[in-house]
């Protein structure tokens, strides 16, 4: 069960999307060049179908306010993957 205030939930959304991406690509959403490079780079995701990629990219938004709640991300992924 997830609990917390919206900023913490946005972090949970990002973390879950990053783990999903790691499972598919064997590395996280950003290259491991260093913290400044990671902060400046938003790499396109390959290895996922377009619908799943769009959901994951939205969950990885650098702006926590733009991330969908984790429950919505989960619902979108479940619906998309059932097709």
C-alpha positions in Angstrom: 0.0 0.0 0.0 1.3 3.4 -0.9 0.9 6.3 1.6 2.3 9.7 1.8 1.8 13.2 0.5 1.7 14.0 -3.2 5.4 14.8 -3.6 6.4 11.5 -2.1 3.9 9.7 -4.3 5.4 11.4 -7.3 8.8 9.9 -6.2 7.2 6.5 -6.0 5.8 6.8 -9.5 9.2 7.8 -10.8 10.9 4.9 -8.9 8.5 2.3 -10.2 8.9 3.5 -13.8 12.7 3.4 -13.4 12.6 -0.1 -12.1 10.3 -1.2 -15.0 12.7 0.4 -17.4 15.6 -1.3 -15.8 13.9 -4.7 -16.2 13.4 -4.1 -19.9 16.7 -2.4 -20.8 19.1 -3.5 -18.1 19.9 0.1 -17.2 17.9 3.0 -15.8 16.4 5.9 -17.5 19.6 7.9 -17.7 23.1 7.0 -18.7 25.5 6.9 -15.7 27.8 9.7 -16.8 27.4 11.7 -13.6 24.9 13.7 -11.7 25.1 16.8 -13.8 24.8 14.9 -17.0 21.9 12.9 -15.6 20.1 16.1 -14.6 20.6 17.6 -18.1 19.6 14.6 -20.1 16.2 13.0 -20.8 16.9 9.9 -22.9 14.3 8.5 -25.2 13.2 5.0 -24.2 13.6 2.2 -26.7 12.7 -1.4 -26.3 9.1 -0.8 -25.3 6.0 -0.6 -27.5 4.8 2.9 -28.2 1.9 2.8 -25.8 3.9 1.4 -22.9 6.8 3.8 -23.7 4.4 6.8 -23.5 3.1 5.7 -20.1 6.6 5.1 -18.7 7.9 8.4 -20.1 5.1 10.3 -18.4 5.9 8.6 -15.1 9.6 9.6 -15.5 8.8 13.3 -16.0 11.5 15.4 -14.4 8.7 17.6 -13.0 6.9 15.7 -10.2 3.7 17.7 -10.7 3.5 16.3 -14.3 3.7 12.6 -13.2 0.4 10.7 -13.1 -0.5 9.1 -9.8 0.9 5.6 -9.5 -2.6 4.0 -9.4 -3.3 5.6 -12.8 0.1 4.5 -14.2 -0.7 0.9 -13.0 -4.2 1.0 -14.5 -2.9 2.3 -17.9 -0.1 -0.4 -18.0 -2.6 -3.2 -17.1 -5.0 -2.0 -19.7 -2.4 -1.6 -22.4 -0.6 -4.9 -21.7 -3.9 -6.8 -21.9 -4.4 -5.8 -25.5 
